[in-house]
Amino acid sequence: METFLKFLFEFLSQFFNGFIYFFKGLFRGIGTMFNIPAYLDVINEYKNDLSMPEWLLVFLAVLAILVVLGLIVFLVVMLIRKYIRIRKSLVDQESLLEEVGKLNNEVAKLYKEKEEILAMKVSKLGLKPDESDTEEVSETTDDNTVDTNDIRFPKLYEVDQKFAGYKIQNYNNNFTLPELVDMFRNFAASQLRLYYRENMIRLFIASLASTKLVILQGISGTGKTSLAYAWGKFLKHDSCIASVQPSWRDRTELFGYFNEFTKKFNETEVLKEIYQAGYTDDIYTVILDEMNISRVEYYFAEMLSILEMPNKDEWIVEIVPSAWKSDPAHLFEGKLKIPPNVWYIGTINNDDSTFMVTDKVYDRAMPIDINDKGEVFTPKDIPAQDINYSYLDKLFEDSINQFPIHEDVLQKVDEMDDYVIKHFRIAFGNRIVAHMRKFVPVYVACGGDEVDGIDYFIARKILRKFEQLNIAYIRDEIDGFIKFLNDEFGEGKMAECIEYLLRLKKMS
């Protein structure tokens, strides 16, 4: 054992001595470089033997040494300052994260306090918030007496009463999609003084055909919310506006929640709108205003999954885990079937106060950019219209069958897919292609051009993904991609894509 310890000491000494010599040499070298007296001793030793020209060279040598030493000092100072800045930035980030955590806790506390205040108010009413000084009210439906105090869905109960005995209306619609575009555009201008380009209305209606979630995005003040609002007015069903709040974190913000204390369900207007739509064949619109002021995938995740199911009979959401006898008529075992005649239109402002919308949301939605105001024109006086959802859906279906994307164009899109995968490592996905096969034919049926529809769709649904990449690395590939688009689709035909790519290039 003594021999091994001696070996270990000598073995480790070899390593640590090297370490010591390294730092000794480093500091000795620095000391030698900055040893001013040594430089002066050398000069004094040779000063009597130097001629005037040689003294000039000595001066230049001294100046060069001073510059080098100054640069070394400058670099050391800059490194120290950079380290301090990075360290300060990390500390600031940690402080911000801490502050965000505190704010989240404050929101949770405020929400809890709100519930406690509500509970106190209810307790003052004797645990019967709907009770008044008059005698108890009861309703009779189908020979069964229902005590209104036992109803946990008061808003949905009102809808049941309103539509008791209702028969679905047939409005005998006979318009075409180009006529629909013209009617809606002229209605918005004549009745609401909202002016939109004809192509914008085509894009909007084609988007409704491709998906149930449409995203209107762009700079503030260009009429994003107004477009969705006008659509509701045009259909004689005011859009249900849900103003998204930063505190929205789950589906209860969209549908409501059951209050165990009051034994009532706090219904939202969105839930009421969806429930009412299930009674009719009319078209309904829910506006998610400033939808990205909170994370969309938090409060709308369940709806995103449900609306993607191909079988509409499977569009079911659980509202409460168990059923009561007094529950609404269209609530089966606590579950509600989401009707297909409701569209969800979100508006987005991209600024520092909002969250980035993720691929999961964009892939299931159709984004439309509204970055300019429509020009004022003299409209025809068009009133609001009664339109059956089934008729509009049939128009969409007929358009998809009548104007399918041409095979040669699909071949070009496939080649573009291969090009994008090879050069940018991004692929389309079956969901996006399925949306395109609906969007483009309806856009054509509305009076648009097939390549223009594909151009707009690809720019908004596919090239958008380039923003996730390091623009500096793909900058040199952009010119090649623009040339590919011009060669495949025709010079300047893919104008939206090319404009988007050039804008990306400027950002790099």
KAZINOR-V488894 format. One record per pair of residues at least 24 apart in sequence whose ideal C-beta (glycine too) atoms are under 7 Angstrom apart, sorted by the first residue. I is the first residue (numbers start at 1). J is the second residue. Records with the same first field share a line. If there is no record, write none. Layout:
I = J ; J
This chain:
33 = 69
34 = 69
107 = 247
119 = 261
122 = 261 ; 262
129 = 262 ; 264
146 = 326
150 = 326
151 = 326
152 = 263 ; 264 ; 265 ; 324
153 = 265 ; 267 ; 327 ; 328
155 = 267 ; 272
156 = 267 ; 272 ; 275 ; 328
157 = 328
159 = 272 ; 275 ; 276
160 = 328 ; 329
163 = 279
166 = 279
168 = 280 ; 281
169 = 281
170 = 388
171 = 386 ; 387 ; 388
173 = 387 ; 388 ; 391
177 = 205 ; 395 ; 399 ; 442 ; 445 ; 446
178 = 446 ; 447
180 = 205
181 = 205 ; 446 ; 447
183 = 382 ; 385
184 = 234
186 = 379 ; 380 ; 382
187 = 234 ; 382 ; 384
188 = 230
189 = 377 ; 379
190 = 379 ; 380 ; 381 ; 382
192 = 230 ; 233
194 = 223 ; 226 ; 230
195 = 374 ; 375 ; 376 ; 377
196 = 227 ; 374
197 = 374
199 = 448
200 = 374
202 = 443 ; 446 ; 447 ; 448
203 = 368 ; 443 ; 456
204 = 368
205 = 442 ; 446
206 = 439 ; 442 ; 443 ; 446 ; 453
207 = 366 ; 368 ; 439
208 = 343
209 = 396 ; 438 ; 439 ; 442
210 = 366 ; 435 ; 438 ; 439
211 = 364 ; 365 ; 366 ; 435
212 = 307 ; 343 ; 344
213 = 307 ; 344 ; 346 ; 364 ; 365
214 = 343 ; 345 ; 365 ; 366 ; 368
215 = 346 ; 348 ; 365 ; 366 ; 367
216 = 345 ; 347 ; 368 ; 370
217 = 348 ; 350 ; 367 ; 369
218 = 369 ; 370 ; 371
219 = 371
220 = 349
222 = 370 ; 371 ; 372 ; 373
223 = 370 ; 373
224 = 347 ; 370
225 = 287 ; 289 ; 347
228 = 285 ; 287 ; 345
231 = 285
232 = 285
233 = 384
234 = 384 ; 385
235 = 282 ; 283 ; 385 ; 387
236 = 384 ; 386
237 = 282 ; 283 ; 284
239 = 285 ; 287
240 = 269 ; 270 ; 273 ; 286 ; 287
241 = 287 ; 289
242 = 269 ; 270 ; 286 ; 287 ; 288 ; 289
243 = 289 ; 290
244 = 288 ; 289 ; 290 ; 291 ; 293 ; 294
245 = 293 ; 294
246 = 293 ; 294
248 = 294 ; 298 ; 299
249 = 298 ; 299
250 = 298 ; 299
251 = 299 ; 302
253 = 299
254 = 299 ; 300
255 = 319
258 = 320
265 = 320
274 = 338 ; 339 ; 342
275 = 328 ; 330 ; 336
277 = 339 ; 341 ; 342
278 = 330 ; 337 ; 339
281 = 341 ; 388 ; 389 ; 390
282 = 341 ; 389
283 = 341 ; 387 ; 389 ; 392
284 = 341 ; 342
285 = 343 ; 345
286 = 342 ; 344
287 = 345
288 = 344 ; 346
289 = 347
290 = 347 ; 349
291 = 346 ; 347 ; 348
292 = 348 ; 354 ; 355 ; 357
293 = 353 ; 354
294 = 355
295 = 355
296 = 357 ; 361
297 = 358 ; 360 ; 361
304 = 360 ; 361 ; 364
306 = 338
308 = 364
312 = 340
341 = 389
362 = 464
363 = 429 ; 431 ; 432
366 = 435 ; 439
367 = 460
369 = 460
396 = 442
399 = 441 ; 442 ; 445
400 = 438 ; 441 ; 442
402 = 445
403 = 441 ; 444 ; 445
404 = 441
405 = 437 ; 440 ; 441 ; 450
406 = 450
409 = 450 ; 454
412 = 488 ; 489
413 = 454
415 = 488
416 = 488
419 = 481 ; 484
423 = 477 ; 481
424 = 466 ; 469 ; 474 ; 477
426 = 465
428 = 462
432 = 461 ; 462
451 = 489 ; 493
455 = 493 ; 494 ; 495 ; 496 ; 497
456 = 496
458 = 497
459 = 496 ; 497 ; 500
463 = 497 ; 500 ; 501
466 = 504
471 = 504 ; 507 ; 508
472 = 508
475 = 505 ; 508
478 = 504 ; 505
